[in-house]
Amino acid sequence: SDLNDYLCGRKQERKNAASQVQETKQETGQRADPRQKRGRGI
């Protein structure tokens, strides 16, 4: 059961890491869009 708990914990860590990566990608994407729009406007 210890090994099973360990594997479940690793899966949860990977999910959390993956969700964090997706959040950072969304943040950078939102920041990049206004810059591009400003560049076109100028």
C-alpha positions in Angstrom: 0.0 0.0 0.0 3.0 2.3 0.6 4.1 1.9 -3.0 0.6 2.6 -4.2 0.3 5.7 -2.1 3.7 6.8 -3.4 2.7 6.3 -7.1 -0.6 8.2 -6.5 1.3 11.1 -4.9 3.7 11.2 -7.9 0.7 11.4 -10.3 -0.8 14.2 -8.3 2.5 16.1 -8.4 2.6 15.7 -12.2 -0.9 17.0 -12.5 -0.2 20.1 -10.4 3.0 20.8 -12.3 1.2 20.4 -15.6 -1.6 22.8 -14.5 1.0 25.4 -13.4 2.7 25.2 -16.8 -0.7 25.8 -18.5 -1.4 28.8 -16.3 2.0 30.4 -17.0 1.4 29.9 -20.8 -2.0 31.6 -20.5 -0.5 34.5 -18.6 2.3 35.0 -21.1 -0.2 34.7 -24.0 -2.4 37.4 -22.5 0.5 39.7 -21.9 1.9 39.2 -25.4 -1.5 40.0 -27.2 -1.8 43.7 -26.0 1.9 44.3 -26.9 1.2 43.1 -30.5 -1.9 45.2 -30.7 -0.1 48.3 -29.5 2.7 47.6 -32.0 0.2 47.5 -34.9 -1.6 50.6 -33.7 1.7 52.6 -33.6 
